[in-house]
Amino acid sequence: MPEVQGLLGFGRPSRGIAPYAERSDPRGNAVDLWLERRLGWLEARAPLLRRRLLRRADQVMALEPEFRALSDDALRAAAQALRPRLLARRRGDVEALVRAFAAVREASDRVLGKRHYKVQVMGALGLYEGRMVEMATGEGKTLTATPAAVVAALAGDPVHVVTVNDYLAARDAEETRPLYGFFGLTVGVIDSDMDPEQRRDAYRCDITYVSNANLTFDYLRDRIALKARRGQARHRALALTRGGAGQPLMLRGLAFAIVDEADSVFVDEARTPLILSTTADDPEAAQLYADALALARSLTEPADFRIDRMNRQVELTEAGKRRLTERARAARLSGLWAIRLAREELARQALSALHLFESGREYVVREGKVQIVDEFTGRIMPDRSWQGGLHQMIEAREAVEVTGRKETLARITYQRFFRRYMRLSGMTGTGMELAAEFRDTFDLTTVRIPRHRPLKTRQLGATFVRDEPAKWQAVAERVAALHGAGRPVLIGTRSVEASQRCAAVLEARGLPHEVLNATQDRAEAEIVAEAGRRGAITVATNIAGRGTDIIPGADVLALGGLHVILTEFHESARIDRQLFGRTGRQGNPGSTEAIVALSDELFTRFTPWLRRLALRVPVRPVLWALRARAQGRAEAEHALTRREQTALDRQLERALAFSGPTE
Amino acid sequence: MAESFLSTLWYRVAGLKPRLRPHVSVHRHRYRGQPWYVLHDHASGRVHRFTPGAWMLIGQFDGSRSVDEIWRALADVQDNHAPGQDDVIRLLSQLHQNDLIRYQGSPDVADLLERHERNARQIIKQNLTNPMSFRIPLWDPDAFLRRTLPAVRWLTGWAGFCLWLAVVVAGLATAAVHWPALTGNLAERVFAAQNLVISLVTYPLLKAFHELTHGYLTRARGGEVREMGIMFLVFFPVPYVDASAAAAFRSKWHRAAVSAGGIFAETFVAAVAVMVWAAAEPGFVRAIAFNLVLIGGMSTLAINGNPLLKFDGYYVLTDLVEIPNLAQRANKWWGHVVQRYLFNARTLKADPATPGEKAWFAFYAPAAWAYRMVVMVGIALLVAQRFFILGVLLAIWSVFNSVVKPIAKHLRHVVTSPSLRKVRKRAVGLTFGGIAVLALALLLVPLPLRTDTEGVIWLPEDAVVRAGSGGFIADLPVAEGAEVARGAILARLDDPPVETRVVVFAARVDEARRRLQRAEAEDRSEIAAARVQLAEAEAQWQRERERRLRQTLHAGVAGRFRPAIPISDMAGRWVGEGDIVGHVLPPRAEVARLLVPQEDIALVRERTRAVEVRLLGRMDQRHEASLARSVPQATAVLPAAALGEVAGGRFQTDPADPEGATLLSQAFLYDLALPEALADAPFGMRVLVRFDHGFEPAGWQIWRRVRQLFLRQFNA
């Protein structure tokens, strides 16, 4: 268990008002949070926790001969026998815990043919304790999660293994299903296309593999189904008197979650709240947005509006507002156009749609629909849409059918949702620099698990070129050279659009390649499977950055392994490292390099001044400083946004307290 | 953030059916020509002001229609000015925070508890951090006021006002007649033990009368007065009454009348007291009357009635100019001006205000701040004169409250406020750049360092013509104002006994000499005694001859003779030995003798670069001068009465010394050689002297003074 209510609080966790287990929202003050941050930073770097995990892992390893001697049935029986102990004395009974872990380790060897390494056992123990476990990329996080999930499920907790998308949820579940089956535990997988009944069934399993968005949406659906009748007693009374509490609930409680790629979920995606909405019919919508776009096109920058690219906002100037009023009157527009605030908002959105959003970067048009591309994973998020009419505005711009306006039913931030878990744990490859934030926002202590085998990747550093065409040429030359040597190459791009441009350049050179981006994720598994083969060239968006296990062939390893080329630095160095982590997995050889252009958005947006200097004086120190400063500023900016968002969320809740309990 | 029309949070409020709580009454007021809706919460006694725009929503909160319905209906009717969803949510939140609405369903209990806790904490915190407003409610005076009102009702209208006016005018007239007697030596009398003891009794009584007046005026105009209690004003208990119901009155004159009640009451008492004081014999009655004049009159003028402090006068002003919350809004307006125009935060929204209000804001905030500082520091200094530690504590507290705390708050705002996020760089740069420039200016930019002091044109000691011995003035050979050379005879004194004594002693010498001759011839054993006799006689004779010589008065210096009394009155007059007969004024003034206070002596001694002198009466002319005597000498006595406070000089003298010549603290004497241009300066005239010590940054100069202040206070 993590320190209940932080190290500074005492007593049992206070339960939230819900029919099933969950925590109430914490109400820390500024001083507490500040201390928690410092403490989180410190604890992540002090080796105390790691030593304890190491000691216990040694105990688990020591039990190997004893369990190896047991037959399958005896092993199963031994695990079952531990259940009462796990159930009764969860915190104190270290021996039961160690034995249970040893049993899972043995079973894993028999069923999956993979015996957990010591570092994996350490990681699993950390997860079971409710920690943020940092394990190097390629150390087998999928397998690491299994002992913790099994033991928690044996102890009776509904376990949620949270992944960043459906594909990974399904893949991980399939990989580990036999192990759970061995202990008689059921595994459910949630897919976005499932109907409520199927979802309910999946959640009813002992262990559920689910993507973070699906899980959160299902929780919101529960909250809506409950309305104000949330208390356990009230819920049960209703069930008694009416023979059922209305709509049955999806989840069985927020008992234990293992969040894979936790930095992505807790930090990168946590910038926007999740919003559950319905589509309202609005027959005049199409015309409204068309008018707005027409009006917006007649406005000019900077006289009428200004664009704040760093914060991605459009501001109308006073002159712009006047012109808007005149134009709207001249065009004899009525309805919403007559209302000043509505008019200006429409104009702002139209301007954002025209100037801030680009097809292929923020969204793609597929099957006559505008679909959002996740900035961090590069995947398409089919069920998501932008708020407040922006989505419709973009649909109008792309001349596809304008969908109805979304009306919000419920919203919640990841910060708020995940903190409600009675026990939360996370796995990530890159979590150290976020340790403080994990602590103050999610009450998670970060612990770094050592590598199983030393890293054998060679880092070839970064090459800076002037502009984008030069970049693709440089990439193509590099790829051609490596391809000639027979090594497989993975080229990471930041957007769908970039991946297509890269592909075009490779095409022109006659280099055979595969493109893996948001528009064709059906074939994802096959492309990934091929990517490690001799001479393979794969162009991928961030999609390949997380959870993707590219297995290089034996002949390839002899040649030097997979080579990863990063073509644009991300706003966070973490994500760069994630991509580089695709090679050199489990101690394999490999090499990485970055080929970036000085015209990349990261530099123009965050360090315009230093960029100009770098263009004039392209020497090493300047270029290094450029990268460090740009990513540093971007990260600081995002961290600030997240903190402000959390504060704003709390403030909002306080202001909206009159509207009854929150989601 | 730019204001938006649709809100993603709308779903939270759309279905609510709010209604105003039944104990909230609504009044329509006009402020500066604009209609406003005033919601009076009878439960808390608080009053809230809303625009007609907000009222269009609030007015429809009847518990039967949902927020969404109301908003849609409003958006249909109000074209250009329809409120956005965010506006509606903000309004609802505001109403909820002030407990003005209720709605179906259970509220967020956790939030309710948190709010309750926060409020409770807030009150404790407020009481602890601000002893000015430590309030203990004790009593609901409404029934009492209601019962006793008939007896005093006639006083609460025009009749009372006329009576007040008449008495106050009479009081003012009396005060004007006795002004010097009333105000002489004020600080001494205020802090006299007797006066303080009287204050302990009169102050609470007077304040009780003051508060009752508020209460009656409110009650007479139909407002309820539900709370009365004790407030600790700097740990001094005084009664207070909660007359906030008056804010709901429609007429601003009625509102102002209630606010002014305290002023009416206290000035009335003070006016009566001043008349009693003028008529009474010195004694106990007079002391009490004086005390009442002081508390009722002075404190009303300086504090309670002054609109620049947040007491009664302020509320009268805000009522009359129709700007409620003037002080608060003025501060906010300034904050907005700085952020919007200096920091260039273009998205910030200003609170609505008419141009007239803005003019008030622009003036009021700095004026109030400056006045508050002056009053605070003034009180602290006044108290420090008598009770040093208390005064220093008071000064520290007031400086902390009105300088340190606001600055810290503003800096925090600049560094952390989300509203300044986009312009943070500029805001931080300007703020800290400004502070840095100021600090650098204080520490580095040299400013002239000077010491100003005073001296007199010094008449040399030789110039005084003193009678060397007593005598009648027999002869005055020199006319008044005549030029005399050094050594010239100015007067002859005649003292017949001296002549006689000279003759007698001459005879005695003769006799002694003869006796000596005889002794030498006849009796050699007598020689020694005779010699002694002779020497004695010769000495006496010599002394008398010298005295005769001194009867001729000579001029010690060359110059013009000026007798002490008109020459015509002089002849035959007896003057005693040492009496001043007159002066010989040198043709030009050579020296000015100045006094340098102890704290400046180090600077003057070590760092004087140049000396500049100005003559009183010819202040426009500055003259270079040089020090004639640079070895100073400490003195506790004024070299000339003209330098003393009594004579208009700058040096404080001991009040116990009737001649006003003893200094309160030691000072050093310097002589200054006067330049040619001041040769004709009249002797004894005061001169202003400025020692120039070159340049030094202001910071160091201030630091030196503060250090001296503390050293002096703690050494004393």
Boltz contact constraints between the chains, C-beta under 6 A:
constraints:
  - contact:
      token1: [A, 338]
      token2: [B, 79]
      max_distance: 6.0
  - contact:
      token1: [A, 339]
      token2: [B, 82]
      max_distance: 6.0
  - contact:
      token1: [A, 340]
      token2: [B, 80]
      max_distance: 6.0
  - contact:
      token1: [A, 341]
      token2: [B, 5]
      max_distance: 6.0
  - contact:
      token1: [A, 341]
      token2: [B, 84]
      max_distance: 6.0
  - contact:
      token1: [A, 342]
      token2: [B, 5]
      max_distance: 6.0
  - contact:
      token1: [A, 345]
      token2: [B, 4]
      max_distance: 6.0
  - contact:
      token1: [A, 345]
      token2: [B, 5]
      max_distance: 6.0
  - contact:
      token1: [A, 387]
      token2: [B, 8]
      max_distance: 6.0
  - contact:
      token1: [A, 388]
      token2: [B, 6]
      max_distance: 6.0
  - contact:
      token1: [A, 408]
      token2: [B, 8]
      max_distance: 6.0
  - contact:
      token1: [A, 408]
      token2: [B, 11]
      max_distance: 6.0
  - contact:
      token1: [A, 644]
      token2: [B, 418]
      max_distance: 6.0
  - contact:
      token1: [A, 655]
      token2: [B, 93]
      max_distance: 6.0
  - contact:
      token1: [A, 656]
      token2: [B, 12]
      max_distance: 6.0
  - contact:
      token1: [A, 657]
      token2: [B, 108]
      max_distance: 6.0
  - contact:
      token1: [A, 657]
      token2: [B, 111]
      max_distance: 6.0
  - contact:
      token1: [A, 658]
      token2: [B, 96]
      max_distance: 6.0
  - contact:
      token1: [A, 659]
      token2: [B, 12]
      max_distance: 6.0
  - contact:
      token1: [A, 659]
      token2: [B, 13]
      max_distance: 6.0
  - contact:
      token1: [A, 660]
      token2: [B, 105]
      max_distance: 6.0
  - contact:
      token1: [A, 661]
      token2: [B, 108]
      max_distance: 6.0
